[in-house]
C-alpha cells in the first residue's frame, strides 16, 4: 500500500513535469528552438492566479481562467516582440535569450514590494481535502492534477487531430517552408504555439501551487521538466507527458527507498541512462540527414 501511495504521488508530480515539458516540445516542434523560460512562465501563471483571488477578489475558477488567458496573450506577445526578431540566428543565441527572459521574469516578480520576496498559499476550494479508500489515502490536490492533465491531453489530441488549426500546426512543424508555400500563416502559428506553451505552463503553476507554495523561485522546477522532455522524446507531445510521469515516479520512489539526496539527482540519472540506451527518447523519431 505504501508503494501504491508513492506511485500516485509520483504520477501527480510527473503530471506537473509533463505539462511544463509540453511547452518545451511545442516550441521545439514549431521553431526548432528550446525555451528555457518555461519554468518562469509557470511561476508567472501562479502569481497571476494568486493576484486574481487575493487582490482582485475573483472567484477561484474566474481567477484560473483569467490567468490562463493572460499567460496565453503574454506568450503570443513574447514571441512577437522578443523571439521573432532573433529567429534565424544561431540556436545558442535563442537559448541564451530564453534564459535571460526567465531571469528577467524572476527579477521582475522579486521587485514587487510585499509579494515577490514572500511565500504565498494559493486559496483553492479543495485545499487539504483527502479521500480514504481503505488503507489508501488520496489527496484532492494530487487527484485534481492528474484529472486536469488527462483532460488537457485529450483536448490537445482532439485539437491536433480534428481541427484545421491543429493540422496546420502539425504541417508547419514538419516543414515550415513547404507549409508557407501552401498558404499556411507560419509566423502567426508560431505565436499561437508560444501562447499555447505559456498557457500549459500557467496551468502547471496553478496546479502545483496548492501542493507547494507560490514564490519567485518555483520556476526552477523547469529544470526537472527538461529531462522529462528528453526522456519522452523532444519531438513528441505524448512523450512529454510519459517522460514527466517517468521522472515523477522515479523521484518519488527514490526519495523513499534510497538514501537522502538521490531524489534530487534521480531525474538526471534517468536522462543519462536514456541517452545511452535510446538517445532519441521513448517516442522520439530517428532523423537522418543526407549530405
Backbone torsions as a table, in degrees:
resi	resn	phi	psi	omega
1	UNK	NA	-37.4	176.7
2	UNK	-62.4	-39.4	178.9
3	UNK	-62.5	-45.0	179.2
4	UNK	-62.6	-39.5	178.2
5	UNK	-61.2	-42.3	179.5
6	UNK	-67.3	-38.3	179.5
7	UNK	-65.8	-42.1	178.3
8	UNK	-62.6	-43.1	177.0
9	UNK	-61.6	-41.2	178.5
10	UNK	-65.8	-37.2	177.7
11	UNK	-63.6	-43.1	179.2
12	UNK	-62.1	-45.2	178.5
13	UNK	-66.9	-37.5	178.6
14	UNK	-64.6	-32.0	176.2
15	UNK	-63.1	-38.6	176.5
16	UNK	-62.5	-47.5	177.2
17	UNK	-58.4	-41.3	-177.8
18	UNK	-65.4	-39.1	178.9
19	UNK	-64.9	-40.2	177.1
20	UNK	-69.2	-39.4	178.5
21	UNK	-63.6	-29.7	175.3
22	UNK	-56.5	-40.0	177.9
23	UNK	-63.3	-43.3	176.2
24	UNK	-55.6	-48.5	-173.9
25	UNK	-70.0	-42.8	179.4
26	UNK	-58.0	-47.6	-178.3
27	UNK	-68.1	-39.1	179.2
28	UNK	-64.8	-42.1	-179.4
29	UNK	-66.9	-32.2	-176.9
30	UNK	-81.6	-40.9	-171.5
31	UNK	-122.8	-3.0	-177.0
32	UNK	58.2	31.4	174.5
33	UNK	-126.0	160.9	-178.9
34	UNK	-111.1	126.9	178.2
35	UNK	-101.0	114.6	177.6
36	UNK	-93.0	16.8	177.7
37	UNK	-98.9	5.7	-175.5
38	UNK	-62.1	-39.4	179.1
39	UNK	-62.0	-40.6	179.7
40	UNK	-71.9	-32.4	174.1
41	UNK	-63.9	-37.2	175.0
42	UNK	-61.2	-43.8	179.3
43	UNK	-62.7	-42.4	178.6
44	UNK	-62.9	-39.7	177.8
45	UNK	-61.3	-41.5	178.3
46	UNK	-64.7	-41.5	179.4
47	UNK	-67.3	-35.7	177.2
48	UNK	-65.2	-41.5	176.0
49	UNK	-61.7	-41.5	177.8
50	UNK	-62.9	-43.9	-179.9
51	UNK	-64.3	-39.3	-179.9
52	UNK	-63.1	-38.5	-177.7
53	UNK	-82.5	-44.7	-171.9
54	UNK	-87.9	-29.9	-176.1
55	UNK	-101.5	-43.9	-177.6
56	UNK	-90.7	-12.1	177.9
57	UNK	74.9	21.5	179.3
58	UNK	-69.7	147.2	168.4
59	UNK	-62.4	161.8	-174.1
60	UNK	-55.0	-52.9	-174.7
61	UNK	-67.1	-35.7	177.9
62	UNK	-66.8	-41.1	177.9
63	UNK	-63.2	-39.3	178.9
64	UNK	-63.7	-49.6	-178.6
65	UNK	-64.3	-39.7	-179.5
66	UNK	-65.8	-41.0	-179.3
67	UNK	-68.7	-37.4	177.6
68	UNK	-66.0	-43.2	178.6
69	UNK	-64.0	-42.1	179.9
70	UNK	-64.3	-40.1	179.3
71	UNK	-69.9	-33.2	175.6
72	UNK	-61.8	-46.5	178.1
73	UNK	-63.1	-40.3	178.7
74	UNK	-62.7	-39.8	178.4
75	UNK	-63.6	-41.8	178.1
76	UNK	-63.2	-45.8	179.4
77	UNK	-65.5	-37.5	178.8
78	UNK	-61.4	-43.2	178.7
79	UNK	-65.8	-41.2	-176.1
80	UNK	-69.7	-41.9	-171.9
81	UNK	-89.8	-38.4	-170.6
82	UNK	-105.6	-45.7	-171.8
83	UNK	-82.7	-46.5	-173.7
84	UNK	-57.9	-41.5	-179.8
85	UNK	-62.2	-21.2	-176.7
86	UNK	-101.9	-3.3	177.7
87	UNK	-61.5	140.3	-174.5
88	UNK	100.2	-17.6	174.4
89	UNK	-78.7	167.8	178.0
90	UNK	-54.1	146.0	-176.4
91	UNK	-58.2	-31.7	179.7
92	UNK	-60.6	-37.3	-179.5
93	UNK	-64.6	-41.8	-179.1
94	UNK	-69.5	-39.1	177.6
95	UNK	-60.5	-46.4	179.2
96	UNK	-64.5	-33.7	177.8
97	UNK	-64.6	-43.3	179.7
98	UNK	-67.3	-35.6	174.5
99	UNK	-62.1	-41.9	177.5
100	UNK	-63.7	-37.5	176.6
101	UNK	-60.4	-41.5	178.6
102	UNK	-61.8	-44.6	179.6
103	UNK	-65.1	-39.3	179.4
104	UNK	-64.4	-43.6	179.9
105	UNK	-62.3	-43.8	-179.9
106	UNK	-65.5	-42.1	179.0
107	UNK	-66.1	-37.9	179.8
108	UNK	-64.5	-40.7	178.0
109	UNK	-66.3	-41.4	-178.3
110	UNK	-62.3	-30.8	-177.1
111	UNK	-78.4	-8.0	178.1
112	UNK	-75.1	118.4	-174.9
113	UNK	-62.1	134.8	174.7
114	UNK	74.0	-1.5	-177.8
115	UNK	-123.4	-54.4	-171.8
116	UNK	-66.4	-27.7	-178.2
117	UNK	-96.7	1.2	-177.8
118	UNK	-106.5	162.9	174.3
119	UNK	-104.0	128.5	-172.5
120	UNK	-119.8	154.1	174.9
121	UNK	-105.2	129.6	179.0
122	UNK	-83.4	115.9	-175.8
123	UNK	-77.5	95.4	179.8
124	UNK	-105.6	150.7	-175.7
125	UNK	-67.8	-19.2	-178.2
126	UNK	-102.8	17.7	-177.8
127	UNK	-61.7	132.6	174.1
128	UNK	64.2	15.7	175.4
129	UNK	-84.1	142.2	179.0
130	UNK	-133.6	152.8	175.9
131	UNK	-121.4	131.9	-179.3
132	UNK	-102.3	121.3	174.1
133	UNK	-117.1	85.1	-174.0
134	UNK	68.0	-124.3	177.9
135	UNK	-85.2	-5.6	-177.8
136	UNK	-90.5	129.2	179.2
137	UNK	-110.4	119.4	-178.4
138	UNK	-107.7	126.2	178.0
139	UNK	-83.6	135.0	179.9
140	UNK	-62.5	-37.6	179.1
141	UNK	-59.7	-43.8	-179.2
142	UNK	-68.8	-40.5	179.4
143	UNK	-64.7	-37.3	177.2
144	UNK	-64.8	-40.9	177.6
145	UNK	-58.6	-48.8	-178.0
146	UNK	-64.4	-43.8	-177.9
147	UNK	-66.0	-45.3	-179.1
148	UNK	-65.1	-39.6	178.2
149	UNK	-62.2	-42.6	178.7
150	UNK	-62.5	-43.6	179.7
151	UNK	-65.0	-42.2	-179.9
152	UNK	-63.8	-42.5	178.6
153	UNK	-62.5	-41.4	177.5
154	UNK	-63.5	-39.9	178.5
155	UNK	-65.4	-41.8	178.0
156	UNK	-65.4	-41.2	178.2
157	UNK	-59.7	-46.1	180.0
158	UNK	-63.8	-39.1	-179.1
159	UNK	-64.8	-47.6	-177.4
160	UNK	-72.6	-22.0	-176.4
161	UNK	-91.8	-37.5	-166.8
162	UNK	-119.2	-10.0	-177.8
163	UNK	-105.1	152.9	178.8
164	UNK	-64.0	-37.1	179.4
165	UNK	-62.4	-46.4	-179.7
166	UNK	-64.0	-41.1	178.7
167	UNK	-64.8	-39.4	177.6
168	UNK	-64.1	-39.5	177.2
169	UNK	-63.0	-40.8	177.5
170	UNK	-63.4	-42.3	179.4
171	UNK	-62.9	-43.5	179.7
172	UNK	-65.3	-35.1	179.5
173	UNK	-70.4	-27.3	178.9
174	UNK	-75.6	-46.5	-178.2
175	UNK	-158.0	102.4	-175.3
176	UNK	-65.4	-39.0	-177.8
177	UNK	-66.3	-45.2	178.4
178	UNK	-64.7	-39.4	178.4
179	UNK	-63.4	-39.1	179.2
180	UNK	-64.2	-42.9	179.5
181	UNK	-68.3	-22.9	177.1
182	UNK	-86.4	5.6	175.3
183	UNK	92.2	10.1	179.1
184	UNK	-82.8	128.0	-179.5
185	UNK	-74.4	84.8	-171.7
186	UNK	-62.4	-43.5	-178.2
187	UNK	-62.3	-41.4	178.9
188	UNK	-66.3	-37.8	178.5
189	UNK	-65.2	-37.5	177.5
190	UNK	-60.8	-40.3	176.3
191	UNK	-63.6	-40.7	178.8
192	UNK	-65.7	-35.5	178.4
193	UNK	-64.7	-42.5	177.0
194	UNK	-63.8	-38.4	176.2
195	UNK	-64.4	-40.1	178.7
196	UNK	-66.8	-40.2	178.3
197	UNK	-64.9	-40.3	178.0
198	UNK	-66.3	-37.0	178.0
199	UNK	-65.4	-42.0	177.7
200	UNK	-62.6	-39.6	177.8
201	UNK	-65.4	-39.8	178.8
202	UNK	-63.8	-40.9	177.1
203	UNK	-61.5	-42.3	177.9
204	UNK	-60.7	-42.0	179.4
205	UNK	-64.9	-40.8	179.3
206	UNK	-68.9	-29.4	177.3
207	UNK	-79.6	-33.6	-178.6
208	UNK	-76.3	-34.1	-173.2
209	UNK	-55.8	-42.6	178.7
210	UNK	-66.8	-25.2	-178.7
211	UNK	-80.2	-40.2	177.8
212	UNK	-110.2	-118.4	176.7
213	UNK	-148.7	168.9	174.6
214	UNK	-97.1	117.6	178.2
215	UNK	-153.4	166.3	-171.7
216	UNK	-66.5	-25.0	-176.0
217	UNK	-98.0	8.5	-178.5
218	UNK	-68.3	-16.0	178.7
219	UNK	-68.6	-13.8	179.2
220	UNK	-64.1	-13.4	177.1
221	UNK	-63.9	-18.5	176.1
222	UNK	-60.6	-24.1	177.1
223	UNK	-68.3	-21.5	174.9
224	UNK	-89.6	-25.3	179.4
225	UNK	-74.5	-29.9	178.5
226	UNK	-62.4	-46.2	173.1
227	UNK	-57.8	-33.4	178.0
228	UNK	-62.4	-41.9	178.1
229	UNK	-64.9	-37.8	179.7
230	UNK	-68.3	-43.3	-178.9
231	UNK	-64.2	-43.1	-178.2
232	UNK	-74.6	-22.8	-174.5
233	UNK	110.0	118.0	-168.1
234	UNK	-68.6	-13.0	178.8
235	UNK	-106.0	11.9	-173.8
236	UNK	-119.7	124.0	176.4
237	UNK	-69.4	-45.9	174.3
238	UNK	-61.6	-33.6	179.0
239	UNK	-62.8	-32.3	178.9
240	UNK	-62.6	-43.6	179.5
241	UNK	-68.7	-45.5	179.9
242	UNK	-63.0	-42.2	177.3
243	UNK	-61.3	-40.2	176.7
244	UNK	-62.6	-40.8	178.5
245	UNK	-64.8	-40.6	178.9
246	UNK	-61.5	-47.8	-179.2
247	UNK	-63.7	-43.1	-178.5
248	UNK	-63.7	-44.4	-179.4
249	UNK	-67.9	-43.1	178.6
250	UNK	-61.6	-41.9	177.6
251	UNK	-61.0	-46.5	-177.8
252	UNK	-62.7	-45.2	-178.2
253	UNK	-70.8	-40.1	-179.2
254	UNK	-68.6	-32.3	178.2
255	UNK	-67.3	-23.3	-179.0
256	UNK	-97.6	-42.5	-171.6
257	UNK	-94.9	-20.4	-176.6
258	UNK	-106.2	164.1	-179.2
259	UNK	-60.5	160.8	-177.9
260	UNK	-59.8	136.7	180.0
261	UNK	106.2	-25.8	-178.9
262	UNK	-66.6	-30.7	-179.0
263	UNK	-60.4	-36.0	-176.6
264	UNK	-72.3	-24.4	-177.0
265	UNK	-109.6	-1.5	-175.4
266	UNK	-59.1	-41.5	-177.3
267	UNK	-61.1	-39.8	-176.2
268	UNK	-78.3	-28.4	172.8
269	UNK	-66.1	-42.1	177.1
270	UNK	-61.1	-40.6	179.0
271	UNK	-63.4	-45.1	-179.8
272	UNK	-61.3	-42.7	178.2
273	UNK	-63.8	-43.2	-179.6
274	UNK	-63.5	-40.9	179.8
275	UNK	-65.5	-31.0	177.9
276	UNK	-77.4	-37.3	-174.8
277	UNK	-88.9	-46.3	-176.2
278	UNK	-142.6	84.1	-171.5
279	UNK	-57.9	-26.3	-178.1
280	UNK	-85.2	-0.5	-178.5
281	UNK	87.7	173.8	-175.8
282	UNK	-63.9	-38.8	-177.1
283	UNK	-118.4	14.1	-178.4
284	UNK	-72.3	151.1	178.6
285	UNK	-95.3	144.2	175.6
286	UNK	-80.6	120.2	-178.3
287	UNK	-107.2	131.9	178.3
288	UNK	-122.4	142.9	-179.2
289	UNK	-122.1	125.4	177.6
290	UNK	-87.3	137.5	-179.2
291	UNK	-109.4	NA	NA
